[in-house]
Amino acid sequence: MGLLEGKKAFIFGVANDKSIAWAIAQAFHREGAKLAFSYAGDSVAKRVIPLAESLGAELVVPCDVRNDEEIARAFLSVNEKWGGLDILVHSVAFAPKDELKGSFLDTTREGFISALEISAYSLIALSRAAAPLMSGRNGSIITLTYYGGQKVFPNYNVMGVAKAALEMSVRYLAEAVGPDGIRVNAISAGPIKTLAAAGVGGFNQIAGHVAEKAPLRRNINQDEVAGAALYLASPLSRGVTGEVHFVDSGYNVIGM
């Protein structure tokens, strides 16, 4: 039996086969989990649906995380299909591309609101919808963050503020849903070449610096993040909640 045999997991944030969320989905599938996926918009659906089908996904539903009605419909579909939920993966982040270059002083009101709503508030909205389905099932909610939410990185700008809000939301959510046996944790992944990372100005320079300075002297890959997610989703981490778990070759421990 696999670590997640019989568990039901709802995955948000697969954009293509390079997505961290996709690597997580593959790892969950290998360990016996049943999968559901969401997608936002027809252009993403064209990529997500074939990927989901390749893992035998039992449900693939549209869901714009900015829309509470769509969130409600998505989780209603999950409840009708499975009668409950064990794992929620939130790998959702966005900021307008112009906000991810230049000076943080130039952050626009619209860009700030958009980044915080999609990248941070969406975790609260999805968790609120998931919690009734997870109560009493030792559920696990996992989100993806980045060290730019704790320290300043060039051009990360408003996304760093959004990740800081996301990480604090993890702690408050952990306390809110803990009495129902639900755990909430974040994985802080090092720089990985994904569709989202491509929007950050100077990403290659950041990745090069991390590879040079991190204790392991290399960057990480999607599968290494997926391994951490598997641990946080499984009974192996049943006493762990409210944490930010780093998977970054140890870069976060370096001062100078």
Secondary structure, DSSP 8 states (H G I E B T S, - for coil): --TTTT-EEEEE---STT-HHHHHHHHHHHTT-EEEEEE-SHHHHHHHHHHHHHTT-SEEEE--TT-HHHHHHHHHHHHHHHSS-SEEEE------GGGGSS-GGG--HHHHHHHHIIIIIHHHHHHHHHHHHHTTTT-EEEEEE-GGGTS--TTTHHHHHHHHHHHHHHHHHHHHHGGGT-EEEEEEE-----TTGGGSTTHHHHHHHHHHHSTTSS---HHHHHHHHHHHHSGGGTT--S-EEEESTTGGG---
